[in-house]
């Protein structure tokens, strides 16, 4: 379940960013708090919050170069098979699938970290979207609490990643499980 959702969310985030972001007005200044029943996260107030079908929420940065950097969160129940796997086993399976599905897939970095007092895994990678003719870089953070996975995926154009990475990390570090 987690692996199938991961593939769908990446496509939908790119789709929503390219087509939806040009239609939304922005507000300036400060941070806002977004809360769900199982988590909360802070995001820049000049970013727009959208809900979707395949993801709980996606935050869109102001449009730049016909693209909006974004950060999306997916919450999913683990499959029976995934419940028997460690976090490292799950993220390694996802990495294998990403390398098969994404043209020019390249892992930039991987590391373990702690978010909301939980062990998490962070992967930074780049790939080429042939459909949209874009080089993108993504940060993906995986957390598991009980039988639920939380996937945070931040996306920017590769040539803008250094500009957005501090904001992405501030948002990721603000993520709190309830």
Secondary structure, DSSP 8 states (H G I E B T S, - for coil): -HHHHHHHHHHHHHHHHHHHGGG-----SSEEEEE-SSEEEEEETTSEEE--SSSSEEEE---BTTB--EEEEEEEE--HHHHTS-HHHHHHHHHHHHHHHSTT-EEEEEEEEEETTEEEEEEEEEEEETTTTEEEEEEEEEEEETTEEEEEEEEEEGGGHHHHHHHHHHHHHH-EE-
